[in-house]
Each structure stands twice: as C-alpha cells, then as structure tokens.
Amino acid sequence: MFKIQRPKQYDLEERTYKFAKDTRTFIKKLHKTLSNMEDCKQLNRSSGSIGANYIEANEALSKKDFIHRIKICRKESKESRFWLRLVDTNNNELENERANLIRESTELMMIFSSIMRKSS
C-alpha cells in the first residue's frame, strides 16, 4: 500500500526563528561603523521579537491577548524592514542578502496582517 504524501505545513514559529537567525548572520557581515552598530542593535532586537511574540501569541490566555501579540509581531516585522533598509552594506553580495531579508520581513508582515483580519 502506498502512502499519500501531503505537503508539509509551513511552521510559522520556525520561519520567524530562521528570519532572526539569518538576520544575525547578516549583521555579523556588516562594517562596524557607528551608525551600523546602532542600527544593528535595533535590527537584532526587532527581528528576534517577531518570533518571541508569535510564541507568546500561541500561548495567549484570551483572544484579545492573541490579537495583541500578533499586532506586535506585525509591528516588529515592519520595524525590522525599516532597519534593514537603513543599514549600510557597502557590498553587492550583502545587498542581495538584504533584499532577501527585506522580502521575508514584508511577507511576515503580510502573514500577521492576515492572521489579524481573520481573528477579529
């Protein structure tokens, strides 16, 4: 008998974790200018906060708490995108990496917006 293979459901918790890890890898490659160091601190915080708040949303005690945490996830995704745009890469390879991270932060923002709409 053959088993039907179903497509693997994408784990948003894992996706937010990967985004935070990839962002940290990107940050390590940037030049250590004064502005980059300050911007990267913010980027580091906001990228990690997405996943942390998503975990909290999944453990929410009420619908109101869940929606509040999802709103924070969306806000932190948006903030991460801002800091990604602001840092100075000074390198074409890093520009591609930045573009991929910006695309992912935008997708995460849209996912959390969709969750908010469906949960309200």
Secondary structure as GFF3:
##gff-version 3
##sequence-region A 1 120
A	DSSP	alpha_helix	12	29	.	.	.	ID=ss1
A	DSSP	alpha_helix	34	58	.	.	.	ID=ss2
A	DSSP	alpha_helix	63	86	.	.	.	ID=ss3
A	DSSP	alpha_helix	92	119	.	.	.	ID=ss4
###
